[in-house]
Amino acid sequence: MKNVEERRKKILHALKNAKGAVNAQKLADNFDVTRQVIVQDIAVLKANGETILSTNRGYLYHREKSERKYSRIFKVQHKREDIVRKYQAIIDNGGVVKNVRIKHPIYGEIEVALNIQSRRCIKQFVEKFKAQGFKCLIDLTTDGIQYHLVEADTKEILDDIQAELESLHFLVSDE
């Protein structure tokens, strides 16, 4: 039992110190166990209150806002149907979408807190719009430009997010 607890402590340490998502197979190889053992260890750590996020790129340790060291505002423009892809690009790279801000032609700036930090949050966000028939903020702009405050644990994560948004052609330069 001591070996199991020690491995879980080391897994948690590895996740807290990682610069990005950590693949379950990589953890399994490091600890000479199967991937399923790692999945079970992560489940136990989560059950014990650790804030570990599962993404399609691996596991991320989620820090509270006060623990996050870096933030950046991303100016984006995309079609309405690309909303999910945009949020996935951000959270899958380890970011948290704190808010969205638009410039409305009549009301000026409108800002809404989001705190999107997982694919589950994205799914809930989209389901609310569909169920209640509301318009997205992107529909209230004349140019479709939105500003997102994104927080991350490292500058490198923000750089990765920026590169991903650029590759999707969502990022707008200020030039």
Order of alpha helices (4+ residues) and beta strands (2+ residues): alpha-alpha-alpha-beta-beta-beta-alpha-beta-beta-alpha-beta-alpha
